[in-house]
Amino acid sequence: MDQKLVTYLEEFVTDERKALFKSVLQNRTRHFAVVLEDLYQKHNWSAVVRSCDVFGVQDIYTIENKYSAYISNGVGKGAQKWVDFHRFKTRENNTQDCVDELKAKGYQIIVTTPHEDSSFVSDFDITKKSAFVFGVEGAGASDLVMSQADGYLKIPMYGFTESLNVSVAAAITLQNTTDRLHKSDIEWQFTEQEKEETYVSWLEKSIGSIKLIKERYYKDLEK
């Protein structure tokens, strides 16, 4: 980490904003991740991204076999600036590659579905790193993901309607699991290195003409 560069960039950001970044970073986590598989409603992409930011989940994995991810600033409220996207859209096996990458990073694959073997979200074991998969509206997660899932999750419902909008399901799942995570003894927070790297990323995203400003910094170093 180039601390001189960080100090230089901090000159272009208000003290209040820097303090906000450091405060939010205390509640960021990679213990949970969210996977969105082929959603087709633009509103839902945006709403889930917003929920991830609100509940402190940093990483969103998008599988885009049929439909491209689209984040509306109006719905997302700018949340897309503060989370990290891992997009699988140009590979031969987008879905399998995404599952493989998550498992290589130590995540268990948890599909949200009214599957008969599903655990209620309130009973879900939060101790393991988990990637929550939310599938296409109506049909849900693909057969490929279902067959490789390590577990299934459902939200209790008591009305006539037997399903929830995917963005609502994501919000309920994240609120419940992250709330319990924060109250636990699990080491769920960012490492110091992750905090530093994300802080710099957020600084850069907050500065207009960041490319020119960094070029000026490196040019001054050469003098």
BAFI-3210 file (N, C-alpha, C; in Angstrom, 3 decimals, decimal comma, padded with zeros to 6 digits):
// residues 223
n [1|2|3|4|5|6|7|8|9|10|11|12|13|14|15|16|17|18|19|20|21|22|23|24|25|26|27|28|29|30|31|32|33|34|35|36|37|38|39|40|41|42|43|44|45|46|47|48|49|50|51|52|53|54|55|56|57|58|59|60|61|62|63|64|65|66|67|68|69|70|71|72|73|74|75|76|77|78|79|80|81|82|83|84|85|86|87|88|89|90|91|92|93|94|95|96|97|98|99|100|101|102|103|104|105|106|107|108|109|110|111|112|113|114|115|116|117|118|119|120|121|122|123|124|125|126|127|128|129|130|131|132|133|134|135|136|137|138|139|140|141|142|143|144|145|146|147|148|149|150|151|152|153|154|155|156|157|158|159|160|161|162|163|164|165|166|167|168|169|170|171|172|173|174|175|176|177|178|179|180|181|182|183|184|185|186|187|188|189|190|191|192|193|194|195|196|197|198|199|200|201|202|203|204|205|206|207|208|209|210|211|212|213|214|215|216|217|218|219|220|221|222|223]
n.u [000,840|000,686|001,295|001,791|000,459|-002,160|-002,464|-002,234|-004,515|-006,475|-006,596|-008,421|-010,884|-013,540|-013,267|-015,444|-016,470|-014,360|-014,309|-016,779|-016,379|-014,494|-015,995|-018,109|-016,634|-016,040|-018,154|-018,265|-018,335|-017,009|-017,804|-020,267|-021,644|-023,343|-025,121|-026,390|-028,404|-029,063|-031,219|-034,006|-035,464|-034,853|-035,234|-034,967|-032,246|-031,038|-032,256|-031,429|-028,658|-028,585|-029,529|-027,430|-025,358|-026,523|-026,680|-024,057|-022,700|-020,115|-019,447|-020,735|-021,833|-022,469|-024,289|-024,649|-026,107|-028,361|-029,496|-028,365|-026,717|-028,087|-027,900|-029,856|-029,544|-031,501|-033,018|-031,033|-029,717|-027,085|-025,619|-024,075|-021,552|-020,150|-019,837|-018,388|-018,225|-018,413|-018,364|-019,850|-020,117|-019,117|-017,970|-017,525|-018,758|-020,440|-022,002|-020,994|-018,327|-018,569|-019,589|-017,438|-015,392|-016,336|-016,411|-013,714|-012,831|-013,679|-016,388|-019,611|-022,283|-025,398|-028,676|-031,537|-034,686|-037,938|-037,414|-037,829|-035,915|-034,949|-033,582|-035,067|-034,594|-034,098|-033,076|-030,753|-027,363|-024,884|-022,169|-020,374|-018,640|-020,708|-022,364|-025,113|-027,533|-029,617|-032,051|-033,358|-036,313|-039,357|-038,755|-036,488|-033,286|-030,903|-030,823|-028,229|-026,935|-028,555|-027,977|-025,399|-025,437|-024,720|-026,535|-029,939|-032,199|-035,006|-037,747|-040,101|-043,572|-046,953|-049,265|-051,638|-050,174|-047,388|-044,769|-042,005|-040,992|-037,829|-035,981|-037,005|-036,857|-034,080|-033,394|-034,642|-033,296|-030,601|-030,819|-031,565|-029,467|-027,073|-027,551|-027,536|-024,950|-023,415|-023,837|-022,509|-019,623|-018,057|-015,402|-015,970|-015,446|-013,761|-010,297|-007,398|-005,927|-007,845|-009,587|-007,959|-007,458|-010,054|-010,821|-009,118|-010,073|-012,659|-012,076|-011,001|-013,241|-014,744|-013,671|-013,644|-012,362|-010,317|-008,355|-006,726|-005,785|-004,269|-002,347|-001,044|000,038|001,940|003,558|004,629|006,226|008,340|009,826]
n.v [-001,200|002,124|004,507|007,214|007,938|007,420|009,345|011,608|011,380|011,621|014,292|015,285|014,627|015,107|015,475|014,453|012,570|010,747|009,807|008,559|006,485|004,920|004,203|002,695|000,596|-000,914|-002,578|-004,151|-007,205|-010,356|-012,764|-013,626|-013,876|-012,804|-014,303|-013,741|-015,129|-014,868|-012,930|-011,159|-008,859|-005,499|-003,895|-005,663|-006,520|-004,114|-003,556|-005,696|-005,307|-002,907|-003,789|-005,472|-003,613|-002,125|-004,028|-004,688|-006,566|-007,295|-008,519|-009,350|-011,748|-012,199|-014,109|-014,283|-015,565|-015,457|-012,941|-009,605|-008,017|-005,162|-002,066|000,261|003,634|005,039|003,138|001,637|003,576|004,433|002,424|000,581|001,615|001,017|-001,660|-004,851|-006,301|-009,465|-010,684|-013,060|-013,653|-013,920|-016,307|-019,784|-021,571|-020,129|-020,418|-022,744|-021,969|-019,842|-021,116|-022,830|-020,970|-019,724|-021,890|-022,471|-020,317|-020,919|-020,842|-022,126|-023,244|-021,914|-022,230|-020,281|-021,434|-023,008|-025,673|-029,018|-029,877|-027,604|-025,218|-023,130|-019,628|-018,391|-020,449|-021,094|-022,117|-019,966|-020,073|-020,949|-019,791|-018,449|-018,453|-016,951|-017,919|-016,487|-017,140|-016,884|-014,943|-016,429|-019,174|-019,774|-020,925|-022,459|-025,893|-026,835|-025,337|-026,028|-028,757|-028,731|-027,481|-026,821|-026,579|-025,580|-022,859|-021,285|-018,957|-018,505|-018,547|-017,491|-016,895|-016,769|-016,461|-018,055|-017,342|-015,018|-011,820|-011,708|-009,765|-008,965|-011,354|-011,610|-009,382|-010,002|-012,375|-011,480|-009,529|-011,039|-012,962|-011,417|-009,818|-011,675|-012,541|-010,310|-010,306|-012,462|-014,551|-015,005|-014,538|-012,239|-009,819|-007,539|-008,079|-006,205|-005,509|-005,798|-003,778|-001,517|-001,659|-001,469|000,997|002,743|002,240|003,271|005,939|006,681|006,331|008,409|010,700|013,097|013,056|011,220|009,742|011,648|012,998|011,040|010,608|013,057|012,918|010,794|011,901|014,059|012,707|011,916|014,124]
n.w [000,000|-000,961|001,099|000,940|-001,364|-000,551|001,462|-000,113|-001,773|000,139|000,595|-001,155|-000,254|002,049|005,648|007,009|005,223|005,011|007,614|007,673|005,824|007,248|009,437|008,288|007,232|009,447|009,703|007,497|005,612|004,457|005,073|004,364|001,079|-001,907|-004,538|-007,707|-010,031|-013,277|-013,139|-014,459|-014,185|-014,007|-011,784|-009,651|-009,672|-008,884|-006,400|-004,792|-004,733|-003,347|-000,854|-000,121|000,329|002,423|004,489|004,820|003,234|001,158|-001,311|-004,471|-006,662|-010,007|-012,270|-015,608|-017,892|-019,582|-019,154|-018,716|-016,000|-014,474|-013,018|-011,532|-010,787|-009,494|-008,064|-006,800|-005,371|-005,559|-004,380|-005,733|-006,021|-003,765|-003,279|-004,244|-007,422|-009,000|-011,967|-014,080|-017,202|-019,775|-020,197|-021,114|-019,438|-017,399|-015,003|-013,715|-013,421|-011,644|-009,337|-008,816|-008,275|-005,958|-004,160|-004,086|-002,674|-000,209|000,386|001,249|-000,764|-000,724|-001,476|-001,944|-001,578|-001,657|-000,999|000,170|001,915|002,978|005,279|007,725|007,584|010,040|011,503|010,338|010,179|010,899|011,100|009,126|006,165|003,726|000,590|-000,617|-002,850|-005,239|-007,485|-010,893|-011,410|-010,512|-011,647|-010,153|-008,826|-011,065|-012,299|-012,269|-010,260|-008,103|-007,886|-006,953|-004,578|-001,147|000,780|001,619|001,832|003,342|003,701|006,208|005,458|005,664|004,350|001,549|-000,780|-002,141|-002,508|-002,495|-003,742|-005,339|-004,526|-002,091|-000,670|-000,572|000,997|003,466|004,123|004,337|006,335|008,590|008,844|008,931|011,141|013,241|012,894|013,639|016,342|017,206|018,102|015,969|013,652|011,602|010,411|008,106|007,284|008,348|006,108|004,067|004,820|004,415|001,636|000,581|001,591|000,165|-002,403|-002,159|-001,651|-004,146|-005,766|-004,937|-005,843|-008,315|-011,669|-011,121|-012,466|-013,746|-011,518|-010,186|-012,118|-012,043|-009,502|-009,724|-011,652|-010,346|-008,537|-010,079|-010,451]
ca.u [000,000|001,441|000,674|001,896|-000,647|-003,398|-002,487|-002,465|-005,914|-007,323|-006,708|-009,540|-012,106|-013,812|-013,032|-016,685|-016,600|-013,330|-014,758|-017,886|-015,779|-013,869|-017,074|-018,806|-015,714|-016,079|-019,285|-018,222|-017,992|-016,920|-018,248|-021,377|-021,643|-024,631|-025,045|-027,615|-028,335|-029,951|-032,425|-034,331|-036,089|-033,821|-035,492|-034,480|-030,790|-030,704|-032,737|-030,574|-027,379|-028,812|-029,614|-026,081|-024,652|-027,171|-026,373|-022,614|-022,135|-019,285|-019,245|-021,893|-021,463|-023,573|-024,238|-025,421|-026,199|-029,444|-029,801|-027,244|-026,960|-028,331|-028,126|-030,466|-029,149|-032,696|-033,381|-029,853|-029,276|-025,629|-024,989|-023,139|-020,213|-019,502|-019,710|-017,523|-018,924|-017,669|-019,332|-019,629|-021,025|-018,494|-017,272|-018,271|-019,559|-020,534|-022,547|-020,036|-017,136|-018,912|-019,652|-016,071|-014,628|-016,827|-015,957|-012,263|-012,648|-014,136|-017,817|-020,604|-023,314|-026,703|-029,703|-032,818|-035,719|-038,850|-037,033|-038,289|-034,778|-034,483|-033,591|-035,625|-033,501|-033,812|-032,365|-029,567|-026,079|-024,130|-020,742|-019,562|-018,738|-021,822|-022,793|-026,550|-027,885|-030,984|-032,198|-034,244|-037,675|-040,308|-038,200|-035,484|-031,926|-030,796|-030,590|-026,801|-026,650|-029,276|-027,311|-024,114|-025,645|-024,367|-027,694|-031,058|-032,719|-036,328|-038,336|-041,454|-044,666|-048,202|-050,408|-052,045|-049,104|-046,356|-043,433|-041,656|-040,141|-036,453|-035,277|-037,521|-036,268|-032,678|-033,340|-034,983|-032,199|-029,413|-031,087|-031,562|-028,165|-026,040|-027,857|-027,021|-023,502|-022,857|-023,991|-021,799|-018,185|-017,410|-014,540|-016,659|-015,074|-012,628|-008,946|-006,877|-005,552|-009,078|-010,081|-007,099|-007,680|-011,405|-010,803|-008,499|-011,018|-013,755|-011,530|-010,892|-014,581|-015,347|-012,937|-013,808|-011,107|-009,314|-007,256|-005,820|-005,182|-003,226|-001,268|-000,303|000,799|003,099|004,429|005,356|007,231|009,459|010,597]
ca.v [000,000|003,373|005,379|008,599|008,131|007,482|010,670|012,572|011,271|012,081|015,754|015,622|014,104|015,787|014,705|013,740|011,412|009,790|009,199|007,667|005,291|004,105|003,666|001,651|-000,533|-001,745|-003,497|-004,862|-008,620|-011,314|-014,052|-013,941|-013,274|-012,973|-014,715|-013,468|-015,932|-014,591|-012,129|-010,407|-007,570|-004,543|-003,423|-006,636|-006,396|-002,900|-003,653|-006,629|-004,620|-001,938|-004,538|-005,924|-002,490|-001,780|-005,036|-004,835|-007,656|-006,592|-009,195|-009,806|-012,550|-012,206|-015,091|-013,611|-016,426|-014,984|-011,526|-008,829|-007,262|-003,740|-001,404|001,578|004,539|005,443|002,073|001,237|004,710|004,544|001,346|-000,154|002,184|000,626|-003,118|-005,423|-007,211|-010,533|-010,975|-014,246|-013,405|-014,130|-017,581|-020,892|-022,176|-019,073|-020,891|-023,655|-021,207|-019,066|-022,068|-023,293|-019,885|-019,544|-023,012|-022,316|-019,275|-021,430|-020,640|-023,150|-022,717|-022,019|-021,772|-019,910|-022,172|-023,732|-027,081|-029,696|-030,014|-026,267|-024,736|-021,788|-018,660|-018,126|-021,611|-021,343|-022,080|-018,855|-020,164|-021,184|-018,819|-018,887|-017,652|-017,123|-017,858|-016,090|-017,466|-016,120|-014,751|-017,484|-020,532|-019,979|-021,296|-023,479|-027,268|-026,997|-024,795|-026,846|-030,049|-028,557|-026,719|-027,446|-026,442|-024,811|-021,909|-020,756|-017,970|-018,960|-017,744|-017,961|-016,401|-017,516|-016,391|-019,004|-016,910|-013,624|-011,193|-012,092|-008,718|-009,015|-012,547|-011,309|-008,443|-010,727|-013,306|-010,753|-008,874|-012,042|-013,605|-010,462|-009,388|-012,713|-012,555|-009,210|-010,624|-013,712|-014,488|-015,378|-013,503|-011,937|-008,507|-007,432|-007,987|-004,843|-005,298|-005,597|-002,440|-000,539|-001,723|-000,964|002,431|003,425|002,118|004,213|007,284|006,917|006,438|009,655|011,839|013,341|013,110|010,482|009,326|012,780|013,304|010,045|010,870|014,212|012,442|010,025|012,803|014,851|011,836|011,807|015,374]
ca.w [000,000|-001,052|002,086|000,470|-002,313|000,238|002,101|-001,189|-002,186|001,246|000,520|-002,033|000,362|003,312|006,871|007,335|004,340|005,405|008,868|007,325|005,223|008,289|010,264|007,524|007,075|010,649|009,604|006,221|005,775|003,355|005,624|003,466|-000,260|-002,590|-005,937|-008,458|-011,242|-014,405|-012,898|-015,683|-013,858|-013,626|-010,423|-008,677|-009,579|-008,135|-005,021|-004,048|-004,528|-002,268|000,402|000,218|000,928|003,701|005,505|004,958|002,433|000,183|-002,593|-005,232|-007,823|-010,966|-013,355|-016,653|-019,077|-020,447|-018,925|-018,188|-014,781|-014,709|-011,732|-011,665|-009,709|-008,750|-007,127|-006,029|-004,549|-005,598|-003,606|-006,584|-005,895|-002,514|-003,193|-005,278|-008,327|-009,654|-013,026|-014,905|-018,320|-021,082|-020,193|-021,708|-018,366|-016,390|-013,728|-013,088|-013,040|-010,453|-008,221|-008,548|-007,651|-004,589|-003,325|-003,921|-001,656|001,084|000,621|000,962|-001,659|-000,081|-002,410|-001,338|-002,297|-000,765|-001,077|001,388|002,826|003,322|006,658|007,867|007,685|011,448|012,053|009,519|010,870|010,310|011,423|007,931|005,070|002,886|-000,559|-000,785|-004,264|-005,574|-008,895|-011,762|-010,922|-010,868|-011,713|-009,116|-009,223|-012,108|-011,860|-012,015|-008,929|-007,127|-007,720|-006,291|-003,346|000,131|001,652|001,082|002,807|003,010|004,600|006,554|004,909|006,268|003,601|000,361|-001,764|-001,724|-002,877|-002,285|-004,741|-005,052|-003,785|-000,723|-000,072|-000,286|002,121|004,692|004,398|004,779|007,626|009,647|009,025|009,341|012,501|014,136|012,743|014,424|017,766|017,462|018,349|014,713|013,073|010,344|009,873|007,185|007,823|008,235|004,710|003,304|005,158|003,754|000,189|000,279|001,896|-000,973|-003,516|-001,927|-001,861|-005,583|-006,339|-004,455|-006,395|-009,741|-012,435|-010,342|-013,331|-013,920|-010,215|-009,927|-013,078|-011,521|-008,334|-010,174|-012,402|-009,333|-007,935|-010,993|-010,476]
c.u [000,875|000,771|000,737|000,777|-001,966|-003,541|-002,797|-003,939|-006,856|-007,513|-007,926|-010,889|-012,310|-013,543|-014,260|-016,824|-015,575|-013,741|-015,893|-017,351|-015,244|-014,914|-017,785|-017,929|-015,701|-017,180|-019,353|-017,796|-017,851|-017,276|-019,446|-021,139|-023,015|-024,372|-026,392|-027,509|-029,446|-031,266|-032,731|-035,003|-035,026|-033,989|-034,879|-032,970|-030,428|-031,077|-031,868|-029,212|-027,495|-028,872|-028,241|-025,298|-025,214|-026,761|-024,896|-021,976|-021,403|-019,295|-020,526|-021,387|-022,659|-023,309|-025,189|-025,419|-027,209|-029,653|-028,603|-027,648|-027,133|-028,662|-028,632|-030,048|-030,338|-033,095|-032,207|-029,326|-027,746|-024,892|-023,928|-021,714|-019,433|-019,372|-018,826|-018,304|-017,953|-018,614|-018,907|-020,608|-020,433|-017,774|-018,146|-019,212|-019,671|-020,948|-021,551|-018,791|-017,380|-018,937|-018,252|-015,255|-015,045|-016,338|-014,455|-011,937|-013,198|-015,602|-018,596|-021,706|-024,678|-027,763|-030,980|-033,936|-036,654|-038,652|-037,418|-037,166|-034,248|-034,552|-034,283|-034,484|-033,130|-033,046|-031,046|-028,290|-025,170|-022,623|-019,851|-019,715|-019,784|-022,103|-024,261|-026,924|-029,360|-031,140|-033,206|-035,664|-038,581|-039,710|-037,173|-034,136|-031,942|-030,564|-029,126|-026,442|-027,319|-028,535|-025,989|-024,221|-025,230|-025,520|-028,744|-031,677|-034,098|-036,803|-039,751|-042,516|-045,989|-049,451|-050,772|-050,941|-047,919|-044,949|-043,262|-040,878|-038,684|-035,704|-035,742|-036,916|-034,809|-032,551|-033,630|-033,845|-030,987|-029,634|-030,971|-030,158|-027,077|-026,287|-027,322|-025,507|-022,848|-022,908|-023,190|-020,321|-017,385|-016,547|-015,045|-016,190|-013,927|-011,313|-008,483|-006,478|-006,779|-009,667|-009,286|-007,371|-009,042|-011,489|-010,230|-009,434|-012,154|-013,293|-011,528|-012,260|-015,275|-014,740|-013,183|-012,445|-009,981|-008,122|-006,232|-005,085|-004,065|-002,050|-000,397|000,581|002,069|004,084|005,257|006,443|008,487|010,353|011,763]
c.v [001,251|004,394|006,846|008,917|008,253|008,864|011,750|012,567|011,797|013,594|016,183|015,164|014,763|014,872|013,875|012,468|010,333|009,067|008,215|006,371|004,361|003,479|002,505|000,409|-001,447|-002,792|-004,225|-006,308|-009,333|-012,707|-014,554|-013,255|-013,544|-013,325|-014,460|-014,173|-015,562|-013,897|-011,362|-009,070|-006,610|-004,058|-004,370|-006,629|-005,252|-003,010|-004,595|-006,002|-003,620|-002,635|-005,041|-004,808|-002,167|-002,738|-005,423|-005,975|-007,055|-007,198|-009,727|-010,520|-012,607|-013,238|-014,582|-014,450|-015,889|-013,477|-010,823|-008,085|-005,783|-003,098|000,009|002,447|004,950|004,426|001,729|002,325|004,812|003,437|000,610|000,375|001,561|-000,876|-003,600|-006,443|-008,227|-011,081|-012,180|-014,154|-013,736|-015,465|-018,675|-021,529|-021,200|-019,607|-021,778|-022,916|-020,400|-019,970|-022,515|-022,225|-019,686|-020,660|-022,949|-021,272|-019,691|-021,239|-021,934|-022,490|-022,987|-021,411|-021,441|-020,518|-022,841|-025,250|-027,776|-029,915|-028,664|-026,009|-023,380|-020,819|-018,389|-019,263|-021,880|-021,176|-021,047|-018,998|-020,341|-020,045|-019,320|-017,895|-017,961|-016,913|-017,515|-016,240|-016,601|-016,070|-015,886|-018,867|-020,816|-020,398|-022,437|-024,860|-027,488|-026,511|-025,645|-028,146|-029,932|-027,763|-027,535|-027,380|-025,566|-023,993|-021,440|-019,801|-018,438|-018,002|-018,347|-017,503|-017,286|-017,561|-017,210|-018,604|-015,429|-013,113|-011,453|-011,026|-008,656|-010,207|-012,300|-010,400|-009,144|-011,656|-012,587|-010,073|-009,874|-012,574|-012,634|-009,946|-010,402|-012,799|-011,500|-009,487|-011,857|-013,464|-014,867|-014,216|-013,180|-010,651|-008,601|-007,552|-006,538|-004,529|-005,043|-004,217|-001,370|-000,494|-001,141|000,533|003,221|003,388|003,121|005,660|007,613|007,098|007,746|010,892|011,950|013,446|012,365|010,076|010,444|013,109|012,321|010,236|012,035|013,789|011,721|010,896|013,645|014,022|011,763|013,049|015,333]
c.w [000,000|-000,126|001,673|-000,520|-001,561|000,871|001,070|-001,600|-001,101|001,234|-000,301|-001,471|001,722|004,500|007,236|006,498|004,697|006,693|008,617|006,719|006,302|009,212|009,569|007,389|008,291|010,581|008,262|006,443|004,440|003,870|004,827|002,125|-000,865|-004,050|-006,598|-009,807|-012,219|-014,045|-014,178|-015,403|-013,316|-012,184|-009,399|-008,544|-008,633|-006,669|-004,191|-003,761|-003,386|-000,918|000,837|000,895|002,312|004,818|005,549|004,199|001,236|-001,214|-003,208|-006,481|-008,766|-012,058|-014,433|-017,934|-020,084|-020,352|-018,297|-016,924|-015,120|-013,369|-011,974|-010,486|-008,862|-007,707|-006,215|-005,112|-004,476|-004,872|-004,404|-006,492|-004,744|-002,316|-004,342|-006,101|-008,921|-010,719|-013,858|-016,076|-019,691|-021,184|-020,814|-020,693|-017,201|-015,024|-013,002|-012,615|-011,772|-009,219|-007,830|-007,832|-006,206|-003,673|-003,089|-002,860|-000,295|001,394|000,423|000,142|-001,030|-001,003|-001,651|-002,184|-001,296|-000,844|000,237|002,398|003,304|004,820|006,680|008,128|009,138|012,112|011,335|010,339|010,201|010,491|010,197|006,920|004,077|001,765|-000,803|-002,248|-004,427|-007,086|-009,618|-011,198|-011,415|-010,775|-010,623|-009,683|-010,239|-011,504|-011,519|-010,613|-007,853|-006,836|-006,964|-004,980|-002,120|001,117|001,017|002,206|002,383|004,088|004,936|006,033|005,377|005,518|002,430|-000,694|-001,273|-002,135|-002,583|-003,486|-004,358|-004,261|-002,329|000,013|000,304|000,924|003,450|005,098|004,965|006,125|008,768|009,908|009,474|010,752|013,509|014,079|013,623|015,922|018,178|017,783|017,099|014,211|011,664|009,681|008,867|007,950|007,677|006,795|003,839|003,579|004,419|002,253|-000,194|000,542|000,725|-002,178|-003,372|-002,075|-003,346|-006,240|-005,945|-005,091|-007,896|-010,417|-011,723|-011,201|-013,509|-012,628|-009,891|-010,883|-012,593|-010,346|-008,786|-010,956|-011,441|-008,661|-008,783|-011,007|-009,483]
res [m|d|q|k|l|v|t|y|l|e|e|f|v|t|d|e|r|k|a|l|f|k|s|v|l|q|n|r|t|r|h|f|a|v|v|l|e|d|l|y|q|k|h|n|w|s|a|v|v|r|s|c|d|v|f|g|v|q|d|i|y|t|i|e|n|k|y|s|a|y|i|s|n|g|v|g|k|g|a|q|k|w|v|d|f|h|r|f|k|t|r|e|n|n|t|q|d|c|v|d|e|l|k|a|k|g|y|q|i|i|v|t|t|p|h|e|d|s|s|f|v|s|d|f|d|i|t|k|k|s|a|f|v|f|g|v|e|g|a|g|a|s|d|l|v|m|s|q|a|d|g|y|l|k|i|p|m|y|g|f|t|e|s|l|n|v|s|v|a|a|a|i|t|l|q|n|t|t|d|r|l|h|k|s|d|i|e|w|q|f|t|e|q|e|k|e|e|t|y|v|s|w|l|e|k|s|i|g|s|i|k|l|i|k|e|r|y|y|k|d|l|e|k]
***
